[in-house]
Amino acid sequence: MKIVNIAGGLGNQMFQYAFALMLKEHYPGETVMVDISHYHTLMFKHFGSVNLHNGYEIDKIFANATLPIARPKDIRKVSHYIPNYILSRVMRRLLPKRKTEYVAPYTENFTFPSDVLTDGDRYYEGYWQCAKYYMDIKPLLRHTFAHPAPNEYNAALIEQIKSTDSLGIHVRRGDYKNAPEFNGICTTEYYKKALEAATKDRKPTIFVFSNDIKWCRENLPVLAPGLDIIFIDGNRGSNSCWDMFLMTYCRQLIIANSTFSWWGAFLNPYAQTIYAPTLWLHRDCTIEILDPQWKTID
């Protein structure tokens, strides 16, 4: 039995779920489950929903995501049952580590696959943000993370994106503005350089996805003079995932240092070129999150 902990927003959840699918591919005879106890609704009321965004979304969005959910008694066999994200971050430093637990180092410096792929019962906690884990199962991931039928608004956008020389741009602000690890990487200068590369010898129609469309309207047009820019502002709340799905149809993409647009790029079968920041986060570690085929911008 192998259990993978799920935490964070949709992009992180998809990485952790993909990691569970990768384990299932390596160990087809074993039961692989996901632990979603950090999204326990009663705990939300007492400890808040820090880092939980819209709650657990995989089962609400993806009909093909059918891995079983671990029960408390399953979790207790291989780990400590701590049904809250914030409490877990504290308690895992205080409680003795069990032999069946694999908690990924905060620095992301560990050896794959020898550290990770082991026979027998195992509990995994980490973010598993490394492109090489998933290259061999990309068809499976595209099937598992296939989007549901679009509403009228997104159906029209899909047709527009597919019928034009589309360039998608993702700008992550909002929660990043107060996050020292992530802020200050995808600056205006980053988008300027990426746009110069993406619009060389072509005049694409630009589709902008962001959690701060107001900032984008004020700052992006000057970086792309003379080009048509469409700001996608109709997907909010539980429909926010549709911005990611729309990215999967763009012929070029400029992503942010965000797992949300990473998945928009990784699942995209149409993209000719994907531009990504060379630096992903401000942390002294090695993180190989980018597909080697993507073009990086300093």
C-alpha positions as CSV (number, residue, x, y, z in Angstrom):
1,M,0.0,0.0,0.0
2,K,1.3,3.4,-0.9
3,I,-0.4,6.7,0.1
4,V,0.4,10.1,-1.3
5,N,-0.5,13.2,0.7
6,I,-2.3,16.0,-1.1
7,A,-2.0,19.6,-0.1
8,G,-2.1,23.1,-1.6
9,G,-4.0,24.6,-4.5
10,L,-5.0,22.9,-7.8
11,G,-1.5,23.0,-9.5
12,N,0.1,21.4,-6.4
13,Q,-2.6,18.9,-6.1
14,M,-2.1,17.8,-9.7
15,F,1.6,17.3,-9.1
16,Q,0.9,15.1,-6.1
17,Y,-1.8,13.2,-7.9
18,A,0.5,12.7,-10.9
19,F,3.1,11.4,-8.5
20,A,0.6,8.8,-7.2
21,L,-0.2,7.8,-10.8
22,M,3.5,7.4,-11.5
23,L,3.8,5.1,-8.4
24,K,0.9,3.1,-9.7
25,E,2.6,2.6,-13.0
26,H,5.7,1.4,-11.3
27,Y,3.8,-0.8,-8.8
28,P,0.7,-2.1,-10.7
29,G,0.1,-4.8,-8.1
30,E,0.0,-2.5,-5.2
31,T,-2.8,-0.3,-3.9
32,V,-2.0,3.4,-4.3
33,M,-4.2,5.9,-2.6
34,V,-4.3,9.7,-1.9
35,D,-4.6,11.3,1.5
36,I,-6.9,14.4,1.4
37,S,-7.4,14.7,5.1
38,H,-5.7,18.1,5.1
39,Y,-8.9,19.4,3.6
40,H,-11.1,18.3,6.4
41,T,-13.9,20.8,6.6
42,L,-14.1,20.8,10.4
43,M,-10.5,21.7,10.6
44,F,-11.1,24.6,8.2
45,K,-13.2,26.3,10.9
46,H,-10.7,26.0,13.7
47,F,-7.4,26.5,11.8
48,G,-8.3,28.3,8.7
49,S,-7.6,27.3,5.1
50,V,-4.1,28.6,4.6
51,N,-2.5,27.1,1.5
52,L,-5.7,25.2,0.7
53,H,-7.2,27.7,-1.8
54,N,-10.5,26.2,-3.1
55,G,-10.1,22.9,-1.1
56,Y,-9.5,19.6,-2.7
57,E,-10.5,20.0,-6.4
58,I,-9.3,16.9,-8.2
59,D,-12.4,14.8,-7.7
60,K,-14.6,17.8,-8.5
61,I,-12.9,18.7,-11.8
62,F,-11.5,15.5,-13.3
63,A,-13.9,12.6,-14.0
64,N,-11.0,10.3,-15.0
65,A,-9.2,10.8,-11.6
66,T,-10.2,7.6,-9.9
67,L,-7.5,6.7,-7.4
68,P,-9.1,5.7,-4.0
69,I,-9.1,8.1,-1.1
70,A,-7.2,6.8,2.0
71,R,-9.3,6.3,5.1
72,P,-7.9,7.4,8.5
73,K,-7.2,3.7,9.4
74,D,-5.2,3.3,6.1
75,I,-3.2,6.4,6.9
76,R,-2.5,5.2,10.5
77,K,-0.9,2.1,9.2
78,V,1.9,4.0,7.4
79,S,2.0,7.5,9.0
80,H,0.6,9.8,11.7
81,Y,-3.0,10.8,11.0
82,I,-2.9,14.7,11.2
83,P,-6.0,16.0,9.4
84,N,-5.0,19.6,8.9
85,Y,-2.3,21.2,6.8
86,I,-1.1,23.8,9.2
87,L,-1.0,21.4,12.2
88,S,0.8,18.8,10.1
89,R,3.7,21.2,9.2
90,V,4.3,21.6,13.0
91,M,3.6,18.1,14.2
92,R,5.8,16.4,11.6
93,R,8.8,18.2,13.1
94,L,7.9,17.0,16.6
95,L,6.7,13.4,16.1
96,P,9.1,10.6,15.5
97,K,9.5,9.7,11.8
98,R,8.1,6.3,11.0
99,K,10.0,3.8,8.8
100,T,7.2,3.8,6.2
101,E,7.2,7.6,5.8
102,Y,9.0,9.4,3.1
103,V,8.9,13.2,3.6
104,A,10.6,15.0,0.7
105,P,13.4,17.4,2.0
106,Y,12.4,21.0,1.9
107,T,15.3,21.7,-0.4
108,E,14.0,19.2,-2.9
109,N,17.5,17.6,-3.0
110,F,16.9,13.9,-3.1
111,T,17.9,11.1,-5.4
112,F,15.2,9.8,-7.8
113,P,14.3,7.0,-8.2
114,S,16.4,5.2,-5.5
115,D,15.1,7.3,-2.6
116,V,11.5,7.3,-3.7
117,L,10.7,4.0,-5.5
118,T,10.7,1.3,-2.8
119,D,8.7,-1.8,-2.4
120,G,6.1,-2.2,0.3
121,D,4.0,0.1,2.4
122,R,4.9,3.8,2.1
123,Y,3.6,7.2,2.9
124,Y,4.7,10.1,0.7
125,E,4.6,13.8,1.6
126,G,6.1,16.4,-0.7
127,Y,5.3,18.4,-3.8
128,W,7.2,16.2,-6.4
129,Q,7.7,19.1,-8.9
130,C,10.1,17.5,-11.3
131,A,9.3,17.1,-15.0
132,K,11.3,13.9,-15.5
133,Y,8.9,12.0,-13.1
134,Y,6.1,12.4,-15.6
135,M,7.5,12.4,-19.1
136,D,6.8,8.7,-19.6
137,I,3.2,9.0,-18.4
138,K,2.2,12.2,-20.2
139,P,-0.5,10.4,-22.2
140,L,-2.0,9.0,-19.0
141,L,-1.9,12.5,-17.4
142,R,-3.6,14.1,-20.4
143,H,-6.3,11.5,-20.0
144,T,-6.6,11.8,-16.3
145,F,-6.6,15.6,-16.3
146,A,-8.9,16.0,-19.3
147,H,-11.2,18.9,-18.8
148,P,-15.0,18.5,-18.6
149,A,-17.4,19.9,-21.2
150,P,-16.9,23.7,-21.4
151,N,-19.6,26.3,-20.8
152,E,-20.6,28.6,-23.6
153,Y,-18.0,31.3,-22.6
154,N,-15.1,28.8,-22.6
155,A,-16.3,26.9,-25.6
156,A,-16.2,30.1,-27.7
157,L,-12.7,30.9,-26.3
158,I,-11.4,27.4,-27.2
159,E,-12.5,27.9,-30.8
160,Q,-11.0,31.4,-30.9
161,I,-7.7,30.2,-29.5
162,K,-7.5,27.2,-31.9
163,S,-8.4,29.3,-34.9
164,T,-5.7,32.0,-34.4
165,D,-1.9,32.1,-34.0
166,S,-2.5,32.2,-30.2
167,L,0.0,33.3,-27.6
168,G,-1.1,32.6,-24.0
169,I,0.4,34.6,-21.2
170,H,0.0,33.7,-17.5
171,V,0.6,36.3,-14.9
172,R,0.5,35.2,-11.3
173,R,0.2,38.0,-8.8
174,G,-2.4,38.2,-6.0
175,D,-1.1,35.7,-3.4
176,Y,2.5,35.9,-4.9
177,K,2.9,39.6,-3.9
178,N,3.4,38.6,-0.3
179,A,5.3,35.4,-1.0
180,P,9.1,36.1,-0.8
181,E,9.9,32.7,-2.4
182,F,8.0,33.4,-5.5
183,N,7.7,37.2,-5.9
184,G,10.1,39.2,-8.0
185,I,10.8,36.5,-10.5
186,C,8.3,37.0,-13.3
187,T,8.8,40.8,-13.5
188,T,7.7,43.1,-16.3
189,E,11.2,42.7,-17.7
190,Y,10.6,38.9,-17.9
191,Y,7.4,39.4,-19.8
192,K,9.0,41.9,-22.1
193,K,11.9,39.5,-23.0
194,A,9.5,36.6,-23.5
195,L,7.2,38.7,-25.7
196,E,10.1,39.8,-27.8
197,A,11.0,36.2,-28.4
198,A,7.5,35.0,-29.0
199,T,6.5,37.8,-31.4
200,K,9.7,37.7,-33.5
201,D,8.6,37.1,-37.1
202,R,5.0,36.6,-36.2
203,K,2.0,38.7,-35.0
204,P,0.0,36.4,-32.6
205,T,-3.2,37.1,-30.9
206,I,-2.5,37.3,-27.2
207,F,-4.7,35.7,-24.6
208,V,-3.9,36.9,-21.0
209,F,-4.7,34.7,-18.0
210,S,-4.2,36.2,-14.5
211,N,-5.5,36.6,-11.0
212,D,-4.8,40.3,-11.4
213,I,-6.3,41.2,-14.7
214,K,-6.4,44.9,-13.7
215,W,-2.5,45.0,-13.5
216,C,-2.3,43.2,-16.8
217,R,-4.5,45.7,-18.6
218,E,-2.3,48.5,-17.2
219,N,1.1,47.0,-17.9
220,L,1.0,44.4,-20.8
221,P,-0.3,46.4,-23.8
222,V,2.8,48.6,-23.9
223,L,4.9,45.5,-24.1
224,A,3.0,44.3,-27.2
225,P,2.2,47.4,-29.3
226,G,0.0,46.7,-32.3
227,L,-1.0,43.3,-31.3
228,D,-4.5,42.1,-30.4
229,I,-4.8,41.3,-26.7
230,I,-7.7,39.5,-25.1
231,F,-7.9,39.5,-21.4
232,I,-9.6,36.4,-19.9
233,D,-11.6,37.6,-17.0
234,G,-14.7,35.3,-17.0
235,N,-13.3,32.4,-15.0
236,R,-13.4,32.9,-11.3
237,G,-13.9,30.9,-8.1
238,S,-14.7,27.2,-9.0
239,N,-14.3,28.1,-12.7
240,S,-10.7,29.3,-12.3
241,C,-9.4,26.0,-13.5
242,W,-10.7,26.9,-17.0
243,D,-7.9,29.4,-17.4
244,M,-5.5,26.4,-17.2
245,F,-7.6,24.4,-19.6
246,L,-7.6,27.3,-22.1
247,M,-3.8,27.5,-22.0
248,T,-3.6,23.9,-23.2
249,Y,-4.9,25.1,-26.6
250,C,-2.5,27.9,-27.2
251,R,0.2,27.6,-30.0
252,Q,2.7,29.5,-27.8
253,L,2.8,30.0,-24.1
254,I,4.6,32.3,-21.7
255,I,4.2,30.8,-18.2
256,A,4.8,32.2,-14.8
257,N,6.7,30.5,-12.0
258,S,3.4,28.8,-11.1
259,T,2.3,25.2,-11.0
260,F,-1.0,26.4,-12.5
261,S,0.5,27.5,-15.8
262,W,3.1,24.7,-15.6
263,W,0.2,22.3,-16.1
264,G,-1.3,24.4,-18.8
265,A,2.0,24.1,-20.7
266,F,2.8,20.4,-19.9
267,L,-0.7,19.2,-20.9
268,N,-0.7,21.3,-24.1
269,P,-0.5,19.1,-27.3
270,Y,-0.6,22.2,-29.6
271,A,2.2,24.4,-28.3
272,Q,5.1,25.1,-30.7
273,T,7.1,27.0,-28.1
274,I,6.8,27.4,-24.3
275,Y,8.7,30.2,-22.5
276,A,9.4,29.8,-18.8
277,P,11.5,31.7,-16.2
278,T,15.0,30.3,-15.7
279,L,14.6,30.8,-11.9
280,W,11.5,29.2,-10.4
281,L,11.7,30.2,-6.7
282,H,14.0,32.0,-4.3
283,R,15.4,29.0,-2.4
284,D,18.8,27.4,-2.0
285,C,17.9,24.1,-3.7
286,T,17.9,22.2,-7.0
287,I,14.5,22.0,-8.6
288,E,14.1,20.5,-12.0
289,I,10.6,21.5,-12.7
290,L,11.0,22.6,-16.3
291,D,10.6,20.5,-19.4
292,P,14.1,20.6,-21.1
293,Q,12.4,21.4,-24.4
294,W,11.0,24.7,-23.0
295,K,12.8,27.9,-23.7
296,T,14.0,29.7,-20.6
297,I,14.1,33.5,-20.1
298,D,16.5,35.1,-17.5
